[in-house]
Amino acid sequence: MDILSIDGLPNDEIAAILDTADLYFSGNRGRRGSERLHGRIVFNVFYENSTRTAMSFATAAHRLGASAIALSVERSSVAKGETLEDTARTLNAMRPDALVIRHRENHAPAVVAEIVEAPVLNAGDGTNEHPTQALLDAATIRRRLGRVEGLKIAICGDIRHSRVARSNAKLLPRLGAEVRLAGPPELLPPDVPQLSVAEAIAGADVVMMLRVQRERLEDDLGDAPGEYLARYGLTAERLATATPGAVIMHPGPMNRGVEIDGSIADDPERSLIALQVEMGVAVRMACLERVIDARN
């Protein structure tokens, strides 16, 4: 069993992952997961920079009793011209129990999964998908609000380049939520209805902001400091139009004062950003446990 995309996960698997993650978060299985994966080896292969996802997967493996081994891609044979496929064949020969990969190219994890015999987990591929982020976002919402079904969720920002938005747009409606995608017109995919950020946030129960991925832009937007926040970001004025109990999310990394006002990001009552990080470990524990157990 691989976790490559939301579409590849049946509803019963999604439910099992969310339920198991909630148990881990609550501590009902112990902080270290009762050493359920003692003696197993998890390879973490990140071709792009990462703090939250890389550390989250490593922490999840350790709490389950597994050994997390990270490949330093910039110091590996990739720097000498080794192809993704040859790297996959090399790693497969070392017989890991699971392989976590982030890559700049869309569908690269699927290519690796065709070669590696162990389960492969997609930690983000280009602008395509980030399935475990969507799972942890759903788990976070459910933990705080008690449900996902029936909620109005606004996802705002650089939708065109966001694998987080793409995975959430697939997962959250399957759990019964209404998802609204909004952002600057030039950062919306052509198949997404043109919706302003103000329209998306009005009446929303959850507001998730995304950063502008300038590293993926062909042309710099060139906004002056504060201009993006005023036109498209989450300000106190826009948040006031959401439901009174609306919560704020962000997958990180944040650009304070650009897509979100810093005081809103730090709001102890409404911001779930730290909870997302904490829940991410529990969700990835659940994912690692399920894919490795399914193999045996």
C-alpha positions in Angstrom: 0.0 0.0 0.0 1.3 3.4 -1.1 0.1 6.9 -0.2 0.6 8.8 -3.4 -2.6 10.8 -3.8 -5.9 11.4 -2.1 -7.7 9.8 -5.0 -5.7 6.6 -4.3 -7.1 6.3 -0.8 -10.5 4.7 -0.4 -12.9 6.2 2.2 -12.4 3.4 4.7 -8.6 4.0 4.7 -9.1 7.7 5.1 -11.4 7.1 8.1 -8.9 4.6 9.6 -6.0 7.0 9.3 -8.0 9.9 10.9 -9.2 7.7 13.7 -5.8 6.2 14.4 -4.2 9.7 14.3 -6.8 10.9 16.9 -5.8 8.0 19.2 -2.1 8.9 18.8 -2.8 12.5 19.4 -4.8 11.7 22.5 -2.1 9.5 23.8 -4.3 6.4 24.0 -1.5 4.4 22.3 1.3 6.0 24.2 3.6 8.8 23.2 5.9 6.5 21.3 3.1 4.4 19.8 4.0 1.3 21.9 7.1 0.7 19.7 4.7 -0.8 17.0 7.4 -0.4 14.3 10.4 -1.4 16.4 13.3 -2.5 14.1 11.8 -1.0 10.9 13.6 1.4 8.7 12.1 4.5 7.0 14.0 6.4 4.3 13.2 10.1 4.1 14.3 11.4 0.6 13.6 15.1 0.2 14.6 16.8 -3.1 13.1 20.1 -1.9 13.6 22.0 1.4 11.3 21.1 4.2 11.0 21.8 7.9 7.6 20.7 9.0 7.1 17.6 6.7 10.6 16.3 7.0 10.8 16.6 10.8 7.2 15.4 11.2 7.9 12.2 9.3 11.2 11.6 11.2 9.5 12.2 14.6 6.6 9.9 13.6 9.0 7.1 12.7 10.9 7.5 16.0 7.8 7.6 18.1 6.7 4.3 16.5 10.1 2.8 17.3 11.4 2.8 13.7 14.7 4.2 12.5 14.3 7.3 10.2 17.2 7.7 7.8 17.4 10.9 5.8 19.2 11.0 2.4 21.1 14.3 2.0 20.2 14.8 -1.7 22.5 17.7 -2.2 25.4 15.5 -1.1 24.3 12.4 -2.8 25.0 10.9 -6.2 22.1 13.1 -7.5 24.6 15.9 -7.5 26.7 13.8 -9.9 23.9 13.3 -12.3 22.2 10.1 -11.0 18.6 9.8 -12.3 15.6 9.5 -10.0 15.1 5.9 -11.2 18.7 4.9 -10.5 18.5 6.5 -7.0 15.3 4.5 -6.4 16.9 1.2 -7.5 19.9 1.9 -5.2 17.6 2.6 -2.2 15.4 -0.4 -3.0 18.5 -2.6 -2.8 18.9 -1.5 0.8 15.4 -3.0 1.7 13.8 -0.2 3.7 10.3 -0.8 5.2 9.0 2.5 3.8 10.2 5.4 1.7 9.0 9.0 2.1 9.8 11.3 -0.8 9.4 14.9 -1.7 10.3 16.0 -5.2 10.1 19.1 -7.4 8.6 17.1 -10.3 4.9 16.1 -10.5 4.3 12.4 -10.1 7.9 11.6 -9.2 6.7 9.6 -6.1 4.6 7.4 -8.5 7.7 6.7 -10.6 9.6 5.7 -7.4 6.7 3.5 -6.3 7.0 1.5 -9.5 10.6 0.6 -8.6 10.7 0.4 -4.8 9.2 -2.7 -3.2 8.5 -1.0 0.1 5.5 1.4 0.5 6.1 4.9 -0.8 4.5 8.0 0.8 4.3 11.2 -1.2 5.5 14.1 0.9 4.8 16.6 -1.8 5.4 16.4 -5.6 5.8 19.6 -7.5 2.4 21.4 -7.9 0.5 18.1 -7.9 -0.4 16.7 -4.4 0.5 16.6 -0.7 -1.8 13.9 0.6 -0.6 13.7 4.2 -0.9 17.5 4.6 -4.5 17.2 3.6 -5.1 14.4 6.0 -3.5 16.3 8.9 -5.6 19.4 7.9 -8.8 17.3 8.1 -7.6 15.8 11.4 -6.9 19.2 12.8 -10.3 20.6 11.8 -12.1 17.6 13.2 -10.1 17.8 16.5 -10.9 21.5 17.0 -14.5 21.8 15.6 -15.6 18.2 16.1 -16.4 17.5 12.5 -15.6 18.3 8.9 -19.0 17.6 7.4 -21.1 20.7 6.8 -18.3 23.2 7.3 -17.5 26.0 4.8 -13.7 26.1 4.3 -12.0 28.9 2.4 -8.5 28.2 1.0 -6.9 31.4 -0.2 -3.7 32.4 -1.9 -1.5 30.8 -4.6 -3.9 28.1 -5.6 -2.3 27.4 -9.0 1.0 26.2 -7.5 -0.3 24.7 -4.3 -0.2 20.9 -3.9 -1.8 21.5 -0.5 -4.8 23.2 -2.0 -5.1 20.5 -4.6 -5.1 17.6 -2.1 -7.5 19.5 0.3 -9.8 20.2 -2.6 -10.0 16.5 -3.2 -10.3 15.3 0.4 -12.4 17.8 2.3 -15.5 17.5 0.0 -15.3 13.8 0.4 -15.7 14.4 4.1 -18.7 16.6 3.6 -17.2 20.1 3.5 -17.8 23.0 1.1 -14.5 24.2 -0.2 -14.0 27.7 -1.6 -10.8 28.4 -3.5 -9.7 32.0 -4.0 -6.7 34.2 -4.7 -5.2 36.6 -7.2 -6.7 36.0 -10.6 -3.2 35.2 -12.1 -2.7 32.5 -9.3 -6.0 30.6 -9.9 -6.1 27.6 -12.3 -8.3 28.1 -15.3 -10.7 25.4 -14.1 -11.4 27.2 -10.8 -14.2 29.7 -10.6 -13.1 33.3 -10.2 -13.8 34.0 -6.5 -12.4 36.9 -4.6 -10.7 36.3 -1.2 -13.4 38.5 0.4 -16.2 36.4 -1.1 -14.5 33.1 0.0 -13.9 34.2 3.6 -17.4 35.6 4.1 -19.3 33.1 6.2 -16.5 30.6 6.3 -15.9 28.3 9.3 -12.3 27.7 8.5 -9.9 30.0 6.7 -6.7 28.5 5.3 -4.1 30.8 3.9 -1.4 29.8 1.4 1.9 31.6 0.7 2.8 32.8 -2.8 5.2 30.3 -4.2 7.5 32.8 -5.8 10.1 30.0 -6.5 7.6 28.5 -9.0 6.5 31.8 -10.7 7.7 32.6 -14.1 7.2 36.3 -13.5 7.6 38.0 -10.1 4.3 39.6 -9.0 6.3 42.6 -7.9 3.9 43.7 -5.1 5.2 46.3 -2.7 5.4 45.4 1.0 1.9 45.2 2.4 0.1 45.5 -1.0 -0.6 41.7 -1.2 -1.9 41.6 2.3 -4.2 44.5 1.6 -5.6 43.1 -1.6 -5.6 39.3 -1.0 -4.3 38.5 2.5 -6.1 37.6 5.8 -6.6 40.9 7.6 -8.8 41.5 10.7 -11.4 43.2 8.5 -11.7 40.1 6.3 -11.7 37.7 9.2 -14.6 39.6 10.8 -16.8 38.5 7.9 -16.3 34.8 8.7 -18.4 33.0 11.2 -17.8 34.1 14.8 -16.0 30.9 15.7 -14.0 30.7 12.5 -10.5 29.2 12.9 -7.3 30.0 11.0 -4.9 27.6 9.3 -1.7 27.7 7.3 0.4 24.8 6.0 3.6 26.8 6.3 6.0 28.3 5.8 4.3 31.6 6.6 5.1 35.0 5.2 3.9 37.2 8.0 2.5 40.5 6.8 2.1 39.1 3.3 -0.6 36.4 3.1 -1.6 36.7 6.8 -1.4 39.4 9.5 1.0 38.3 12.2 -1.4 39.0 15.0 -4.0 36.8 13.4 -1.5 34.0 12.9 -0.6 34.2 16.7 -4.2 34.4 17.9 -4.3 31.8 20.8 -8.1 31.3 20.4 -8.5 31.1 16.6 -5.2 30.0 15.1 -4.7 26.3 14.6 -1.3 26.6 13.0 0.7 25.1 15.8 -2.0 22.4 16.2 -1.5 21.5 12.5 2.1 20.8 13.2 1.4 18.7 16.3 -1.4 16.8 14.5 0.9 16.2 11.6 3.1 13.9 13.7 0.1 11.9 14.8 -1.3 11.6 11.2 2.1 10.5 9.8 2.4 8.0 12.6 -0.9 6.6 11.5 0.1 6.6 7.8 3.5 4.8 8.5 1.8 2.2 10.7 -0.9 1.4 8.1 1.4 1.2 5.1 4.0 -0.9 6.9 1.4 -3.2 8.6 -0.4 -3.6 5.2 2.8 -4.9 3.7 3.1 -7.7 6.2 
